[in-house]
Amino acid sequence: MQMENVNISIPLQSLIDSITKLDIKDKIKLLRLLDDEIANLEEDLFESDPTIRAEIHEARAAYKAGDYQTIDEYITKRQK
């Protein structure tokens, strides 16, 4: 059997009302789903943004060259 996509439009307030009626277990499940979806979208955005790609490339090059400080070094420096 072939799967078919269905697009529906639900007013945001109706969705919010439905979510508030969920039990805690289902709310946690929904939260995890949304967190995963947002993380994937952010990752896609980062990968498609040339500025961010350049910054990541620059940071990796600096790390490989040893141009970084550890968290302990940072904390020590801040305490002085």
C-alpha positions as CSV (number, residue, x, y, z in Angstrom):
1,M,0.0,0.0,0.0
2,Q,1.4,3.4,-1.0
3,M,1.7,6.1,1.7
4,E,0.1,9.4,0.8
5,N,0.9,12.8,2.3
6,V,-1.9,14.9,3.7
7,N,-1.5,18.6,4.4
8,I,-3.9,20.0,7.0
9,S,-4.2,23.5,8.4
10,I,-4.9,23.8,12.1
11,P,-5.3,27.1,13.8
12,L,-2.4,27.7,16.3
13,Q,-4.8,28.3,19.2
14,S,-6.5,25.0,18.6
15,L,-3.2,23.2,18.6
16,I,-2.2,25.0,21.8
17,D,-5.5,24.0,23.4
18,S,-5.0,20.4,22.4
19,I,-1.4,20.4,23.7
20,T,-2.5,21.7,27.1
21,K,-4.8,18.7,27.4
22,L,-2.1,16.1,26.9
23,D,-0.8,14.2,29.8
24,I,2.8,14.7,30.9
25,K,4.2,11.7,29.1
26,D,2.8,12.9,25.8
27,K,4.0,16.4,26.4
28,I,7.5,15.2,27.0
29,K,7.3,13.1,23.8
30,L,6.2,16.2,21.9
31,L,8.9,18.3,23.4
32,R,11.6,15.8,22.3
33,L,10.1,15.7,18.9
34,L,10.1,19.5,18.6
35,D,13.7,19.7,20.0
36,D,14.9,17.2,17.3
37,E,13.0,19.1,14.6
38,I,14.4,22.5,15.6
39,A,18.0,21.1,15.9
40,N,17.7,19.6,12.4
41,L,16.4,22.9,11.0
42,E,19.2,24.9,12.8
43,E,21.8,22.5,11.4
44,D,20.5,22.9,7.9
45,L,20.5,26.7,8.3
46,F,24.1,26.6,9.6
47,E,25.3,24.4,6.8
48,S,23.6,26.6,4.1
49,D,24.9,29.9,5.5
50,P,28.3,30.8,3.9
51,T,29.3,33.0,6.8
52,I,28.8,30.3,9.4
53,R,30.5,27.7,7.2
54,A,33.5,30.1,6.9
55,E,33.6,30.7,10.7
56,I,33.4,26.9,11.4
57,H,36.3,26.4,8.9
58,E,38.3,29.1,10.5
59,A,37.7,27.7,14.0
60,R,38.7,24.2,13.0
61,A,41.9,25.5,11.3
62,A,42.8,27.5,14.5
63,Y,42.2,24.4,16.6
64,K,44.4,22.2,14.4
65,A,47.1,24.9,14.6
66,G,46.8,24.8,18.4
67,D,45.5,28.3,18.6
68,Y,43.0,27.9,21.4
69,Q,42.9,27.8,25.2
70,T,41.4,25.2,27.5
71,I,38.6,26.0,29.8
72,D,41.0,25.8,32.8
73,E,43.3,28.3,31.1
74,Y,40.4,30.6,30.4
75,I,39.1,30.4,34.1
76,T,42.6,31.0,35.4
77,K,43.0,34.0,33.2
78,R,39.7,35.5,34.2
79,Q,40.4,35.1,37.9
80,K,43.6,37.3,37.6
